[in-house]
Amino acid sequence: MEAIVKNYKRGRKTMTGNQLVLISSKVDSKSKASALVGKKVVWKTKSGKTINGKIASAHGDKGAMRARFTKGIPGQAIGTKIEIVE
């Protein structure tokens, strides 16, 4: 399943560089997003490197998900596709 990187997890004055908010066209409710918690996600760079993470929780009521990575994700990732490994 594919998702799109929407933004970093952030507050008014803070930004968490290793957590991303993901949206998918197949997930449209909080219950569907909660069912994906624990699944692995893989973001690939243009040069072929991969950064692995996991879906940590649902984000809001409309099906967005929060993914946590071991390393920080670069700003070029926003708006790109990310793979959810089932």
C-alpha positions as CSV (number, residue, x, y, z in Angstrom):
1,M,0.0,0.0,0.0
2,E,1.2,3.5,-0.8
3,A,0.8,6.7,1.2
4,I,2.0,10.3,0.8
5,V,4.1,12.2,3.2
6,K,1.9,15.1,4.4
7,N,4.2,16.8,6.9
8,Y,6.3,16.4,10.0
9,K,4.7,15.9,13.4
10,R,4.9,19.4,14.8
11,G,3.6,21.8,17.3
12,R,3.4,25.6,17.2
13,K,7.1,26.1,17.9
14,T,8.6,22.6,17.6
15,M,9.1,20.1,14.8
16,T,9.9,16.4,15.3
17,G,12.3,15.4,12.5
18,N,11.9,11.6,12.8
19,Q,8.1,11.5,12.8
20,L,5.9,12.0,9.8
21,V,2.2,12.4,9.1
22,L,1.1,10.1,6.3
23,I,-2.2,10.1,4.3
24,S,-3.5,7.3,2.1
25,S,-6.5,7.3,-0.3
26,K,-7.5,3.8,1.0
27,V,-7.6,4.9,4.6
28,D,-10.4,7.3,5.5
29,S,-11.2,6.8,9.1
30,K,-9.5,6.6,12.5
31,S,-10.4,2.9,12.9
32,K,-8.8,1.9,9.6
33,A,-5.7,3.9,10.5
34,S,-5.5,2.3,13.9
35,A,-5.6,-1.1,12.2
36,L,-2.3,-0.3,10.5
37,V,-0.4,0.5,13.7
38,G,2.8,-1.5,13.9
39,K,3.2,-2.0,10.1
40,K,6.6,-1.2,8.7
41,V,7.1,1.8,6.3
42,V,9.9,2.3,3.9
43,W,10.9,5.7,2.3
44,K,13.3,5.5,-0.6
45,T,15.6,8.3,-1.8
46,K,16.2,9.1,-5.4
47,S,19.7,7.6,-5.1
48,G,18.2,4.3,-3.8
49,K,18.8,4.5,0.0
50,T,16.0,3.4,2.2
51,I,14.9,4.7,5.6
52,N,12.7,2.3,7.6
53,G,10.1,3.1,10.3
54,K,6.9,1.9,11.8
55,I,3.4,3.4,12.0
56,A,3.1,4.6,15.6
57,S,-0.5,5.8,15.8
58,A,-3.5,7.3,14.0
59,H,-3.4,11.1,13.6
60,G,-6.7,12.8,13.8
61,D,-10.2,11.4,12.8
62,K,-9.9,11.3,9.0
63,G,-7.4,8.5,8.6
64,A,-4.0,10.1,8.7
65,M,-1.2,8.1,10.4
66,R,1.9,9.0,12.3
67,A,5.1,7.1,11.4
68,R,8.2,7.0,13.6
69,F,11.6,6.5,12.1
70,T,15.0,5.8,13.6
71,K,16.7,8.6,11.7
72,G,15.6,12.0,10.8
73,I,13.8,12.4,7.4
74,P,15.0,15.1,5.0
75,G,12.6,17.9,4.0
76,Q,12.6,16.6,0.4
77,A,10.4,13.7,1.6
78,I,7.3,16.0,2.0
79,G,4.9,15.3,-0.9
80,T,6.6,12.0,-2.0
81,K,5.3,8.5,-1.9
82,I,6.1,6.1,0.9
83,E,5.5,2.3,1.0
84,I,3.5,0.6,3.8
85,V,4.7,-3.0,4.0
86,E,1.8,-5.2,4.9
